Amino acid sequence: MEALSLRAPSPVSPPSLITTQFSKPISTLSFTLNKPISPFQSLTHFTKFKFNNYTALSSSVSTEQEPETRDQDESFDWFSQWYALMPVCDLDKRAPVGKKVMGLDVVVWWDKNENEWKVFDDMCPHRLAPLSEGRIDQWGRLQCVYHGWCFNGSGDCKLIPQAPVDGPPVHTFKKACVAVYPSTVQNGIVWFWPNTDPQYKDILTRKKPPYMPELDDPSYTFQIFNRDIPYGYEILAENLMDPAHVPYAHYGILRAPQSR
């Protein structure tokens, strides 16, 4: 049996169609035709394709690649960002306020000695009582409601009422301190950095919260309010993008569509 001689069709367009764009073909395919071993086998048995690659040069299209702006392996650290905690208008300088953000229980309180809003871990190091249930004492310190331990704006324990006056200064021990979160006020909002690692103590000098100039512009009219909701931000975002639920879930607020 005679072997058939086949010519593989070229995968590249005729030269007349590409001469104005490319100086070389993008790729070529070479085939090897093997003689059939048996008349019952296929008459056209090809070996594995062999590709020869070339660099295509175009007179009208740039081949330079855009530099990547972000490492593909870089991961987003949710606990290394600024978060809006509460608007100042909803805070009371006379009492601490507790909040839960990113799964963290924190307490916001006004330190009159440093004239700043402070954000602490909402847990007394003594018996883990929530400091947000406490009070601001006459010296402007945050006092725990359980045993009266008092803390200054740096998280240092300044008083343990049960400790003897002539005894060791147990209130100065590191374990008697409260974890302090970096915080600042911007656009009338208390922001905090949800990481108490000492390397972030001066994070405000390196990275600031996102600034919204409209909130500081007196020509703009806006309203800031705070509301606690028992679910995460992803559920809230999905809910806000679903206007079809409003006439029914918030019945009476908006006019419901008439039944047909």
C-alpha positions in Angstrom: 0.0 0.0 0.0 1.3 3.4 -0.9 1.6 6.0 1.7 -0.4 9.1 1.2 1.5 12.4 1.1 -0.5 15.0 2.9 0.3 18.7 3.3 -1.0 20.2 6.6 -2.9 23.4 6.2 -1.0 26.4 7.4 -2.5 27.9 10.7 -1.3 31.3 9.7 -3.1 33.7 7.4 -1.7 34.2 3.9 1.3 36.6 3.8 -0.7 39.2 1.9 -2.9 39.6 5.0 -0.2 40.0 7.6 2.7 41.8 5.9 1.4 45.1 7.1 1.3 44.0 10.7 3.9 41.3 11.4 7.5 40.8 10.1 7.5 37.1 11.0 4.7 34.5 11.4 3.5 34.0 15.0 4.1 30.2 14.9 4.7 27.3 12.5 3.6 23.7 12.7 5.7 20.9 11.4 4.2 17.4 10.9 5.9 14.1 10.2 3.9 11.5 8.2 4.5 7.9 9.3 3.9 4.9 7.0 1.0 2.8 8.4 2.1 -0.5 9.9 -1.1 -2.3 9.1 -3.7 -1.6 6.4 -6.3 -1.5 9.2 -4.6 1.4 10.8 -5.3 5.0 9.9 -3.7 6.1 6.7 -2.8 9.4 8.3 -1.0 9.0 11.6 0.8 12.1 12.8 3.3 12.5 15.5 3.1 15.1 18.3 2.9 18.7 17.1 6.1 20.6 17.1 5.8 24.3 17.6 8.4 26.9 16.7 7.6 30.2 18.4 8.7 33.6 17.2 8.3 37.1 18.6 5.7 39.0 16.7 6.6 42.6 15.8 3.8 44.9 15.0 4.1 48.4 13.5 0.9 49.5 15.2 0.6 47.6 18.4 3.0 48.0 21.3 4.4 44.7 22.7 5.6 46.3 25.9 3.8 44.9 28.9 2.3 47.1 31.6 4.2 46.7 34.9 2.1 45.0 37.5 1.0 47.4 40.3 0.5 44.7 42.9 2.2 41.5 43.7 0.0 38.6 42.9 1.0 36.8 46.1 0.3 39.9 48.3 -2.6 39.3 50.6 -4.9 41.9 52.1 -4.5 42.3 55.9 -7.8 43.3 57.4 -6.2 44.2 60.7 -3.7 46.6 59.2 -6.2 49.2 58.1 -8.0 52.2 59.5 -11.7 51.7 60.4 -14.4 54.3 61.2 -15.5 53.5 64.8 -18.1 56.1 65.8 -19.1 59.6 64.9 -18.1 62.1 67.6 -21.6 63.5 67.7 -22.8 60.1 69.1 -20.2 59.9 71.9 -20.5 61.2 75.5 -17.3 62.5 77.2 -18.8 61.6 80.5 -19.1 57.9 79.9 -17.3 55.1 78.0 -19.0 53.5 75.0 -18.5 49.9 73.9 -18.4 48.7 70.2 -17.7 45.6 68.3 -15.7 46.0 65.1 -14.0 43.3 63.1 -14.9 40.9 65.8 -13.1 43.0 68.4 -14.8 44.3 71.5 -13.5 47.9 72.1 -14.3 50.8 74.4 -14.2 54.4 73.3 -13.7 57.0 76.1 -12.6 60.7 76.4 -9.3 61.3 78.1 -9.6 64.8 79.5 -6.0 64.8 80.6 -4.8 64.4 77.0 -7.9 65.9 75.4 -8.2 62.9 73.1 -10.6 60.1 72.4 -9.0 56.7 73.4 -9.8 53.3 72.1 -9.1 50.4 74.5 -9.6 46.6 74.5 -13.0 46.4 76.3 -11.7 44.0 78.9 -10.3 44.7 82.3 -7.1 42.7 82.9 -8.2 41.8 86.4 -11.4 39.8 86.0 -12.1 40.5 82.3 -15.1 42.7 83.0 -16.1 45.1 80.2 -14.6 48.5 80.7 -17.5 50.0 78.7 -19.7 49.3 81.7 -17.5 51.4 83.9 -17.1 55.1 84.4 -14.8 58.1 84.2 -13.5 59.0 87.7 -12.9 62.5 89.0 -9.3 62.4 87.8 -10.3 61.6 84.3 -9.3 58.0 84.4 -11.3 55.0 83.0 -12.5 53.0 86.0 -13.6 49.4 85.9 -17.1 48.8 87.2 -16.2 45.5 88.9 -13.3 46.2 91.3 -12.5 49.9 90.6 -9.2 49.5 88.8 -8.3 52.8 87.1 -6.4 53.3 83.9 -5.0 56.4 82.2 -4.9 57.2 78.5 -1.8 55.0 77.9 -3.5 51.9 79.3 -1.4 52.0 82.5 -3.1 50.9 85.7 -2.9 53.9 88.1 -5.0 52.5 91.0 -5.9 49.1 92.5 -8.2 50.0 95.5 -7.7 46.5 97.1 -3.9 46.7 97.1 -2.2 47.8 100.4 -0.7 51.3 100.2 2.5 50.2 101.8 2.8 47.1 99.6 4.5 46.4 96.3 3.3 48.6 93.4 1.4 45.9 91.7 -0.5 48.4 89.6 2.6 49.0 87.6 3.0 45.4 86.5 2.6 44.8 82.7 -0.2 42.4 83.2 -2.2 45.1 84.9 -2.2 47.2 81.8 -5.0 47.5 79.1 -4.3 47.1 75.4 -4.6 50.4 73.6 -5.5 50.7 69.9 -4.1 53.5 67.7 -6.9 56.1 67.2 -7.5 59.5 65.7 -10.4 61.9 64.9 -10.9 62.8 61.2 -14.0 64.2 59.5 -15.8 64.2 62.9 -15.3 60.4 63.2 -13.2 58.4 65.6 -11.0 56.0 63.6 -9.0 53.2 65.1 -6.4 50.7 63.9 -7.4 47.2 65.0 -3.9 46.0 66.0 -2.2 46.7 69.4 1.2 45.5 68.3 3.8 48.1 69.4 5.0 48.4 65.8 1.7 50.2 65.0 1.9 52.7 67.9 2.9 55.5 65.5 1.0 54.3 62.5 -0.7 57.6 62.1 2.6 59.2 61.1 3.0 56.7 58.2 -0.6 56.1 57.1 -3.7 58.2 57.7 -7.4 57.2 57.4 -9.1 57.9 54.1 -10.0 61.6 53.9 -13.5 62.8 52.8 -13.2 66.6 52.1 -17.0 66.9 51.7 -17.5 66.2 55.4 -15.4 69.2 56.3 -17.0 71.5 53.7 -19.7 73.7 55.3 -21.4 74.1 52.0 -22.4 70.4 52.1 -25.4 69.1 53.9 -25.0 65.6 55.4 -26.1 63.4 58.3 -23.9 61.0 60.3 -25.5 58.4 62.4 -24.5 55.2 64.1 -26.4 52.0 64.2 -25.6 48.5 65.6 -26.7 45.6 63.4 -26.3 41.9 64.3 -24.5 40.8 61.1 -21.4 41.5 59.0 -20.7 44.1 56.4 -21.1 41.6 53.5 -24.7 40.9 54.5 -25.4 44.6 54.7 -23.8 45.3 51.3 -25.9 42.6 49.7 -29.1 43.9 51.4 -28.5 47.5 50.2 -28.1 46.2 46.6 -31.5 44.5 46.8 -34.1 47.3 46.4 -36.9 44.8 45.7 -37.2 44.0 49.4 -37.8 47.6 50.6 -41.6 47.8 50.0 -42.1 44.6 52.0 -39.4 44.4 54.6 -39.9 48.1 55.4 -43.6 48.1 54.8 -45.2 51.6 55.2 -42.0 53.5 54.5 -42.3 53.5 50.7 -45.3 53.0 48.6 -45.7 49.3 47.7 -46.4 48.3 44.1 -50.0 47.7 43.3 -51.0 44.1 42.5 -52.1 43.3 39.0 
